[in-house]
């Protein structure tokens, strides 16, 4: 996501549409996924009208220490790659159950 992505999240949050889900990798240039998550959570806290986004880490780094740091940074879900699209969609649906979410049929073409 990096610095540019963080600015985009802030700009997006100030618009009328709320970001519901953010998928992020831990290993990124400029600002890693955990730093980005902390920045996003800080921004959400500063603007009390924002409902916290669901932040999902998709990473190849699966150590227990990294997972603990991710959750301490504000990550909601920690998934180790490779992750199948159907599995990811199921996790997202179950995580946002009860929240506003457009239902997507898993068998439907996503083009």
TANOR-V65557 format. One record per backbone hydrogen bond with DSSP energy under -0.5 kcal/mol. CO is the residue of the C=O (numbers start at 1). NH is the residue of the N-H. E is the energy in kcal/mol with one decimal. If there is no record, write none. Layout:
co: <CO/CO>
nh: <NH/NH>
e: <E/E>
This chain:
co: <1/2/3/4/5/6/7/8/9/10/11/12/18/20/22/24/26/26/29/31/32/33/34/35/36/37/38/39/40/41/42/43/46/47/53/54/54/55/55/55/56/56/57/57/59/60/63/64/65/66/67/68/69/70/70/71/77/77/79/84/85/86/87/88/89/90/91/92/96/105>
nh: <5/6/7/8/9/10/11/12/13/14/15/15/20/54/56/58/28/33/31/2/36/37/38/39/40/41/42/43/44/45/46/47/48/50/55/22/56/57/76/77/24/58/59/79/81/62/67/68/69/70/71/72/73/74/75/74/57/79/59/88/89/90/91/92/93/94/95/96/99/108>
e: <-1.8/-2.1/-2.1/-2.0/-2.3/-2.2/-2.6/-2.9/-2.5/-1.3/-0.6/-1.1/-0.5/-3.5/-3.3/-2.6/-1.0/-1.9/-2.6/-1.0/-2.5/-2.1/-2.3/-2.1/-2.6/-2.8/-2.2/-2.2/-2.7/-2.1/-1.8/-1.7/-0.8/-2.1/-0.7/-3.2/-0.6/-0.5/-2.2/-1.8/-2.9/-0.5/-0.5/-3.1/-3.2/-0.8/-2.2/-2.5/-2.2/-2.4/-2.5/-2.2/-1.5/-0.7/-2.3/-0.8/-3.0/-0.5/-2.3/-2.5/-2.8/-2.1/-2.4/-2.6/-2.8/-2.4/-1.9/-2.1/-3.0/-1.3>
